[in-house]
């Protein structure tokens, strides 16, 4: 999944556990417009399976990079942890970064990645 500002997000794996969901993420940033972007800016990233706040698991912030800042020309790979339990039977979720922002936002681009979960 790529957005116009130059951010590419690739989900390598999703592990659904009893108390949290873990997402292995690879994100690269290459832009002519800005030196860095935040993937987790004003509102915490989340996994959603419905429209309401009750249908979300929010990201546990990364201690040394809570805004998930990526510099131009850099790639970040790591595990994102979303504490909580996905309801039984959920097979489609969305991974949402910077909700409400557009993909060409030069400080915190919005990205939504649809994911299929294996049962």
FIRODREN-528467 format. One record per residue: residue in one letter; x, z, y of N, C-alpha, C in turn. Coordinates in steps of 0.05 Angstrom, whole numbers. Layout:
+------+--------+--------+--------+--------+--------+--------+--------+--------+--------+
: type :    nc1 :    nc3 :    nc2 :   cac1 :   cac3 :   cac2 :    cc1 :    cc3 :    cc2 :
+------+--------+--------+--------+--------+--------+--------+--------+--------+--------+
:    A :      X :      Z :      Y :      X :      Z :      Y :      X :      Z :      Y :
...
+------+--------+--------+--------+--------+--------+--------+--------+--------+--------+
! end
This chain:
+------+--------+--------+--------+--------+--------+--------+--------+--------+--------+
: type :    nc1 :    nc3 :    nc2 :   cac1 :   cac3 :   cac2 :    cc1 :    cc3 :    cc2 :
+------+--------+--------+--------+--------+--------+--------+--------+--------+--------+
:    X :     17 :      0 :    -23 :      0 :      0 :      0 :     18 :      0 :     25 :
:    X :     15 :    -20 :     42 :     30 :    -22 :     66 :     11 :    -22 :     90 :
:    X :     21 :    -11 :    113 :      6 :    -12 :    137 :     23 :    -26 :    159 :
:    X :     10 :    -37 :    180 :     23 :    -54 :    199 :     48 :    -42 :    213 :
:    X :     49 :    -16 :    217 :     71 :     -4 :    232 :     97 :     -6 :    216 :
:    X :     96 :    -11 :    189 :    120 :    -14 :    173 :    123 :      7 :    152 :
:    X :    102 :     22 :    146 :    103 :     42 :    125 :     92 :     31 :     99 :
:    X :    107 :     35 :     77 :     98 :     27 :     51 :     97 :     52 :     33 :
:    X :     74 :     56 :     21 :     70 :     79 :      4 :     64 :     70 :    -24 :
:    X :     79 :     81 :    -44 :     74 :     74 :    -72 :     71 :    100 :    -88 :
:    X :     49 :    102 :   -102 :     45 :    125 :   -120 :     56 :    118 :   -147 :
:    X :     76 :    134 :   -156 :     89 :    130 :   -182 :     73 :    142 :   -205 :
:    X :     62 :    166 :   -200 :     46 :    179 :   -221 :     28 :    200 :   -208 :
:    X :      7 :    207 :   -223 :    -11 :    228 :   -216 :    -14 :    246 :   -240 :
:    X :     -9 :    272 :   -237 :    -12 :    291 :   -259 :    -33 :    311 :   -251 :
:    X :    -56 :    311 :   -265 :    -77 :    330 :   -260 :    -74 :    354 :   -278 :
:    X :    -70 :    378 :   -265 :    -66 :    402 :   -280 :    -89 :    421 :   -278 :
:    X :    -87 :    445 :   -290 :   -108 :    465 :   -289 :   -111 :    478 :   -262 :
:    X :    -90 :    478 :   -246 :    -92 :    492 :   -220 :    -82 :    476 :   -196 :
:    X :    -73 :    451 :   -202 :    -63 :    434 :   -180 :    -61 :    405 :   -190 :
:    X :    -61 :    386 :   -172 :    -55 :    358 :   -178 :    -29 :    351 :   -165 :
:    X :    -11 :    338 :   -180 :     15 :    330 :   -170 :     17 :    300 :   -168 :
:    X :     26 :    290 :   -145 :     29 :    262 :   -140 :     58 :    256 :   -135 :
:    X :     69 :    238 :   -151 :     97 :    229 :   -147 :     95 :    205 :   -128 :
:    X :    108 :    208 :   -104 :    105 :    188 :    -83 :    131 :    176 :    -75 :
:    X :    131 :    150 :    -69 :    154 :    136 :    -58 :    144 :    124 :    -32 :
:    X :    156 :    131 :     -9 :    148 :    121 :     17 :    173 :    110 :     31 :
:    X :    170 :     85 :     41 :    192 :     72 :     56 :    181 :     65 :     84 :
:    X :    200 :     66 :    103 :    192 :     60 :    131 :    212 :     41 :    143 :
:    X :    203 :     18 :    152 :    220 :     -2 :    165 :    203 :    -14 :    188 :
:    X :    212 :     -9 :    213 :    196 :    -17 :    236 :    213 :    -27 :    259 :
:    X :    201 :    -45 :    274 :    214 :    -54 :    299 :    201 :    -39 :    323 :
:    X :    181 :    -22 :    317 :    165 :    -10 :    339 :    173 :     19 :    345 :
:    X :    184 :     34 :    326 :    189 :     62 :    331 :    211 :     72 :    312 :
:    X :    224 :     94 :    318 :    246 :    104 :    302 :    238 :    122 :    279 :
:    X :    214 :    134 :    280 :    205 :    150 :    258 :    175 :    154 :    260 :
:    X :    163 :    161 :    237 :    134 :    167 :    236 :    130 :    193 :    221 :
:    X :    107 :    205 :    225 :     98 :    229 :    209 :     76 :    220 :    191 :
:    X :     79 :    227 :    165 :     57 :    221 :    146 :     37 :    244 :    143 :
:    X :     44 :    267 :    154 :     27 :    291 :    152 :     26 :    304 :    179 :
:    X :     13 :    292 :    199 :     16 :    300 :    227 :     -5 :    321 :    234 :
:    X :    -26 :    314 :    249 :    -44 :    334 :    260 :    -63 :    346 :    239 :
:    X :    -70 :    331 :    218 :    -87 :    341 :    198 :    -73 :    338 :    171 :
:    X :    -75 :    358 :    154 :    -62 :    358 :    128 :    -71 :    335 :    111 :
:    X :    -52 :    322 :     97 :    -59 :    302 :     77 :    -76 :    314 :     55 :
:    X :    -92 :    297 :     42 :   -110 :    307 :     21 :   -116 :    286 :      1 :
:    X :   -126 :    295 :    -22 :   -138 :    278 :    -43 :   -168 :    283 :    -40 :
:    X :   -184 :    260 :    -39 :   -213 :    262 :    -36 :   -227 :    247 :    -59 :
:    X :   -249 :    258 :    -68 :   -266 :    244 :    -88 :   -294 :    242 :    -78 :
:    X :   -299 :    249 :    -54 :   -326 :    247 :    -41 :   -323 :    246 :    -11 :
:    X :   -345 :    249 :      2 :   -345 :    247 :     32 :   -341 :    273 :     46 :
:    X :   -348 :    295 :     33 :   -348 :    321 :     47 :   -322 :    336 :     44 :
:    X :   -318 :    356 :     62 :   -295 :    374 :     61 :   -292 :    388 :     34 :
:    X :   -315 :    393 :     21 :   -314 :    407 :     -5 :   -304 :    388 :    -27 :
:    X :   -301 :    363 :    -21 :   -292 :    343 :    -41 :   -263 :    335 :    -36 :
:    X :   -247 :    355 :    -28 :   -219 :    350 :    -22 :   -200 :    371 :    -33 :
:    X :   -176 :    363 :    -40 :   -154 :    381 :    -45 :   -133 :    376 :    -24 :
:    X :   -125 :    396 :     -9 :   -105 :    392 :     12 :    -77 :    396 :      3 :
:    X :    -59 :    382 :     16 :    -30 :    383 :      9 :    -18 :    410 :     15 :
:    X :     -2 :    420 :     -4 :     15 :    443 :      1 :     39 :    432 :     17 :
:    X :     42 :    442 :     41 :     63 :    432 :     59 :     91 :    434 :     47 :
:    X :    107 :    415 :     53 :    135 :    414 :     43 :    151 :    432 :     63 :
:    X :    164 :    452 :     52 :    177 :    472 :     69 :    197 :    460 :     89 :
:    X :    214 :    441 :     80 :    234 :    431 :     98 :    226 :    405 :    113 :
:    X :    201 :    396 :    109 :    192 :    372 :    123 :    162 :    372 :    124 :
:    X :    150 :    391 :    138 :    121 :    395 :    137 :    105 :    372 :    149 :
:    X :    117 :    357 :    167 :    104 :    333 :    178 :    109 :    308 :    161 :
:    X :    125 :    311 :    140 :    133 :    288 :    124 :    143 :    265 :    142 :
:    X :    163 :    272 :    158 :    174 :    252 :    177 :    194 :    234 :    162 :
:    X :    191 :    208 :    167 :    209 :    188 :    155 :    221 :    172 :    178 :
:    X :    248 :    170 :    178 :    262 :    155 :    197 :    262 :    125 :    190 :
:    X :    266 :    108 :    210 :    267 :     80 :    206 :    290 :     73 :    187 :
:    X :    283 :     56 :    167 :    303 :     48 :    147 :    306 :     67 :    124 :
:    X :    290 :     89 :    124 :    293 :    109 :    103 :    271 :    107 :     82 :
:    X :    277 :    118 :     58 :    258 :    120 :     37 :    257 :    150 :     28 :
:    X :    233 :    159 :     23 :    229 :    187 :     14 :    215 :    186 :    -13 :
:    X :    225 :    201 :    -32 :    211 :    203 :    -58 :    209 :    232 :    -65 :
:    X :    186 :    240 :    -76 :    183 :    267 :    -84 :    155 :    273 :    -94 :
:    X :    151 :    298 :   -104 :    126 :    306 :   -114 :    110 :    321 :    -93 :
:    X :     85 :    312 :    -89 :     67 :    325 :    -70 :     48 :    342 :    -87 :
:    X :     43 :    367 :    -79 :     26 :    385 :    -95 :      0 :    390 :    -79 :
:    X :    -22 :    387 :    -92 :    -48 :    391 :    -81 :    -62 :    413 :    -97 :
:    X :    -60 :    439 :    -88 :    -71 :    461 :   -103 :   -101 :    459 :   -106 :
:    X :   -112 :    467 :   -129 :   -140 :    466 :   -134 :   -146 :    450 :   -158 :
:    X :   -171 :    448 :   -165 :   -180 :    434 :   -189 :   -198 :    410 :   -183 :
:    X :   -192 :    387 :   -194 :   -210 :    364 :   -192 :   -233 :    369 :   -211 :
:    X :   -257 :    362 :   -203 :   -281 :    366 :   -220 :   -278 :    348 :   -245 :
:    X :   -289 :    358 :   -267 :   -289 :    342 :   -292 :   -304 :    316 :   -287 :
:    X :   -294 :    294 :   -299 :   -307 :    269 :   -297 :   -299 :    252 :   -273 :
:    X :   -283 :    263 :   -254 :   -274 :    247 :   -231 :   -253 :    227 :   -241 :
:    X :   -257 :    202 :   -236 :   -238 :    181 :   -244 :   -226 :    165 :   -221 :
:    X :   -239 :    167 :   -198 :   -229 :    153 :   -174 :   -225 :    173 :   -151 :
:    X :   -202 :    173 :   -139 :   -196 :    190 :   -116 :   -182 :    173 :    -95 :
:    X :   -180 :    184 :    -72 :   -164 :    171 :    -50 :   -144 :    191 :    -40 :
:    X :   -119 :    182 :    -37 :    -98 :    198 :    -25 :    -97 :    190 :      5 :
:    X :   -102 :    209 :     23 :   -106 :    203 :     51 :    -84 :    217 :     68 :
:    X :    -70 :    201 :     84 :    -51 :    211 :    103 :    -61 :    204 :    131 :
:    X :    -59 :    223 :    149 :    -67 :    220 :    177 :    -95 :    208 :    180 :
:    X :   -115 :    222 :    169 :   -143 :    212 :    170 :   -152 :    207 :    199 :
:    X :   -166 :    184 :    202 :   -176 :    177 :    228 :   -157 :    160 :    245 :
:    X :   -132 :    159 :    237 :   -112 :    143 :    251 :   -111 :    115 :    239 :
:    X :   -104 :     95 :    255 :   -101 :     68 :    246 :    -74 :     63 :    233 :
:    X :    -72 :     42 :    218 :    -47 :     35 :    205 :    -25 :     25 :    223 :
:    X :    -32 :     20 :    249 :    -11 :     12 :    268 :     -4 :     34 :    288 :
:    X :    -13 :     58 :    283 :     -5 :     81 :    299 :     25 :     85 :    297 :
:    X :     39 :     86 :    319 :     68 :     87 :    318 :     80 :    115 :    315 :
:    X :     63 :    136 :    315 :     73 :    163 :    310 :     63 :    175 :    284 :
:    X :     38 :    169 :    277 :     26 :    180 :    253 :      6 :    160 :    241 :
:    X :     15 :    139 :    228 :     -3 :    119 :    218 :    -22 :    129 :    196 :
:    X :    -47 :    120 :    197 :    -66 :    128 :    177 :    -62 :    110 :    152 :
:    X :    -62 :    123 :    129 :    -59 :    108 :    103 :    -78 :    121 :     83 :
:    X :    -94 :    104 :     70 :   -111 :    113 :     48 :   -104 :     97 :     23 :
:    X :    -96 :    111 :      2 :    -88 :     98 :    -23 :   -109 :    105 :    -45 :
:    X :   -124 :     84 :    -54 :   -143 :     89 :    -76 :   -127 :     93 :   -102 :
:    X :   -136 :    113 :   -118 :   -123 :    118 :   -144 :   -143 :    120 :   -166 :
:    X :   -136 :    109 :   -189 :   -152 :    111 :   -214 :   -139 :    132 :   -231 :
:    X :   -154 :    152 :   -240 :   -143 :    173 :   -257 :   -150 :    166 :   -286 :
:    X :   -130 :    170 :   -303 :   -134 :    166 :   -332 :   -148 :    191 :   -343 :
:    X :   -167 :    187 :   -360 :   -182 :    210 :   -373 :   -168 :    219 :   -398 :
+------+--------+--------+--------+--------+--------+--------+--------+--------+--------+
! end
